[in-house]
């Protein structure tokens, strides 16, 4: 059984504008699945539907996480089961310090356990330990992304939902973030990754799917999608063989 199973979901806004049409996918324990697609394809809506952030949605289909039905269950229950979500805007407490943002994620955790988890995220993101007293909104874009990831990891998620982790980052910083994601995945955390940088996403993921107008139009191994001429033209900025 997959860790996450999404079966034929349909999500609509104001019950009229259908953003997802019969979308199905599965993510196994420790797997990285990439979701590609143009702006407006429904990628963020997919993550928000899974995370329980859209009231009374999806209106059709089913979502199961860790063996439990979480269709329209609400964000708190989904998070308690071990699903972490890092949105595009990172959702930091920007007026709080780095250390205070991390403390929020450790609320009510045993002291020794919290200290061990802090040590683990500081090993992944040493800059956060150096910036502990700095206000979150004064961090660089890359540092803010690292803080958002660190805060999510402190909840010990079995699955991370990541929405455009490279958005707004310089190429070198984006590569550094993806190297950390590779290490996180290597430690056994599953990742459902929405990402505009298809080359980086397909380099990290084992499998991938493409959303267009709220529908899954293509799916397969990351290796095969990297070789697909349509994917290369649309998402990798490469022409077809023999093309101009």
Buried (B, 14 or more C-beta within 10 A) or exposed (E): EBBBBBBEBBBBEEEEEBBBBEBBBBBBBBBBBBBBBEEEBBBBBBBBBBBBBBEEBBBBBBBBBBEEEBBBBEBEEBBEBBBBBBBBEBEBBEEBBBBBBBBEBBEEBEEEEBEEBBEBBBEBBEBBBEBEEBBBEEBEBBBBBBBBBBBBBBBBBBBBBBBBBBBEBEEEBBBBBBEBBBEBBEEEBBBBBBBBBBBBBBBBBBBBBBBBBBBBEBBBEBEBBBEBEEBBEBBBEBEEEEEE
